[in-house]
Amino acid sequence: AKASSNDAAVELQLTPRCKAIGGNAPTLTYKVYIILLHSKSLGRVVAKSANAADLPVLRLDMFSGSAPDPYQLIRHARDFYRLILEELAGDPAFANLRFDPPKEIMEDDV
């Protein structure tokens, strides 16, 4: 069964960049954002300033209590790395594919 967009756990945004470094041929890179759509973290609303016209800000503390958000983000990043590596395996155009943070760090237990 296909999940509807309302059931999605994360949103993935890719931002392509093409740049030449040190006189080398241009390299295509992507900046990837993994956005958790249904956060379980607690937060608080705080005043931005003493000026009542300034809107308040929501401050989330993802690393407090038992909120699973950090682990969920890491799990989704691991899934993304695995998907990319499986899809591009054997394609010579991606022989020098690198990740930041490195794939080995993403495989460490948290």
C-alpha positions in Angstrom: 0.0 0.0 0.0 1.3 3.4 -0.9 1.5 5.9 2.0 -0.2 9.2 1.5 1.8 12.4 1.9 0.1 12.9 5.3 1.8 9.7 6.5 5.3 10.8 5.5 7.9 10.7 8.3 10.4 13.0 6.7 10.8 15.5 3.9 13.9 15.3 1.7 15.3 18.4 0.1 18.2 18.3 -2.3 20.1 21.5 -3.3 22.5 21.0 -6.2 25.7 23.0 -6.5 28.3 23.0 -9.2 31.7 24.5 -8.5 35.4 24.2 -9.5 37.9 23.9 -6.7 41.6 24.8 -7.2 41.4 25.0 -11.0 40.0 21.5 -11.3 37.0 20.6 -13.4 33.6 21.6 -11.9 32.2 19.1 -9.5 28.5 18.6 -8.9 27.6 18.3 -5.2 24.3 18.2 -3.4 23.4 19.5 0.0 20.7 17.3 1.5 18.2 18.3 4.2 16.3 15.7 6.0 13.3 17.3 7.8 11.5 15.4 10.4 7.8 16.1 9.9 6.3 14.7 13.1 8.6 15.8 15.9 8.2 14.2 19.3 10.5 16.7 21.0 9.2 19.1 23.6 9.6 22.8 23.2 8.7 26.1 24.8 7.5 29.4 23.5 9.7 32.3 24.5 9.7 36.0 23.8 12.2 37.1 21.2 12.6 40.5 22.9 11.0 42.9 25.3 9.1 44.5 22.4 5.6 43.1 22.3 5.4 43.6 18.5 8.1 40.9 18.0 6.7 37.5 17.5 7.7 34.8 20.0 10.0 31.9 19.0 9.5 28.2 19.5 12.6 26.6 21.0 12.8 22.8 20.7 15.2 20.7 22.8 15.7 17.6 20.7 18.1 16.1 23.1 16.1 16.3 26.3 14.1 13.6 27.9 13.2 10.5 25.9 12.4 12.2 22.6 13.3 9.9 19.7 13.9 12.7 17.2 17.7 12.5 17.0 17.7 8.8 16.5 15.0 9.1 13.8 17.0 11.7 11.9 20.1 9.4 12.0 18.0 6.4 10.9 16.6 8.3 7.9 20.0 9.6 7.0 21.3 6.0 7.0 18.4 4.9 4.8 19.2 7.8 2.4 22.9 6.8 2.2 21.9 3.1 1.6 19.4 4.1 -1.1 21.9 6.3 -3.0 24.7 3.7 -2.8 22.4 0.9 -4.1 21.0 3.0 -6.9 24.4 4.3 -8.1 26.4 1.1 -7.6 28.4 0.2 -10.6 27.9 3.6 -12.4 31.3 4.9 -13.3 30.1 8.5 -13.2 29.7 8.1 -9.4 32.9 6.1 -8.7 34.2 8.8 -6.5 31.0 9.4 -4.6 31.7 10.8 -1.1 29.4 11.7 1.8 29.8 14.3 4.5 29.5 13.1 7.2 31.3 10.0 5.9 29.3 6.8 5.5 31.3 5.0 8.2 30.3 7.6 10.8 26.6 7.2 9.9 26.9 3.4 10.4 28.2 3.8 14.0 25.7 2.8 16.7 24.1 5.7 18.5 
